[in-house]
């Protein structure tokens, strides 16, 4: 009976870990230097940042779904890891958005004649 319980626990752990692996975090995007970037580079970066943020929203939803699927009986370590990954992803999103906005301001400062900057 003990061997059966161990097998069930191991199988449940594998299921939890395989479900966890289903959530793949998108790669962070590069933000060009606003002082030296062209308008085209900045606009391309803007699109990349928008796509990245949308992909990160999907990733966050996946993490939340995995946590909900695991339920209240999920191991505390799993819950803690999922919450940590969620919080780290939100922090990364905020950092990327802030970096992009900072470089837009740098572009505007370096190119005051450009009225239609992102």
Secondary structure, 3 states (H helix, E strand, C coil): CHHHHHHHHHHHHHHHHHHHHCCCCCCCCCCCCCCCCCHHHHHHHHHHHHHHHHHHHHHHHHHHHHHHHHCCCCCHHHHHHHHHHHHHHHHHHHHHHHHHHHHHHHHHHHCCCCCCCC
